[in-house]
Amino acid sequence: MIKMIKSSVVKAKIEPYLKKKAETVLHKLGITPDQAVTMLYKQIVQNHVWPIGLKIPNAKTLKVFSETDDDINLVKFSSLDELFKNLEA
């Protein structure tokens, strides 16, 4: 038998302009509003504090994301020991 994950709805009344602007930023981050709220709640539960915000990646970071997605300039290691040996060299 497959156990179904239950979900709950969080309602918040915010200004339409704020909602639109926030969702534009979330879209640039690649995060849905549902994911953003879930991430916020998880951080609050885990750390018992208000979490530090996310930032939109700059052009250099986006380039690295794209390259690693395409295995360009990506260094792979078969073990953690191999990684540390490479870092020490």
C-alpha positions, 0 to 999 in steps of 0.5 A, a space after each residue: 500500500 502506498 502512503 499518500 503525503 498529506 498537504 495543507 493550505 496556507 492562506 495569506 492576504 498580500 497586496 497584488 503588486 507585491 505578489 506579482 513582484 515576488 513571483 517575478 523574482 521567484 521565477 528568476 530563481 526557478 522556485 514556485 510560490 509553493 516551494 518558496 513557502 515550504 522552504 521558508 517553513 522548513 528553515 523556520 522549523 529547523 533553525 527556530 529563526 527567520 531565515 536569510 533570504 535567497 538572492 538572484 544569481 549573477 551572470 557568472 553564477 548562471 554561467 557556471 550552473 549552465 556549464 555544470 548542467 552540460 558537464 562542461 568544466 565539471 570535475 568528477 571524483 569517485 570518492 571523497 578521498 580522491 576529492 580531498 587529494 585533489 584539493 590538497 594538490 
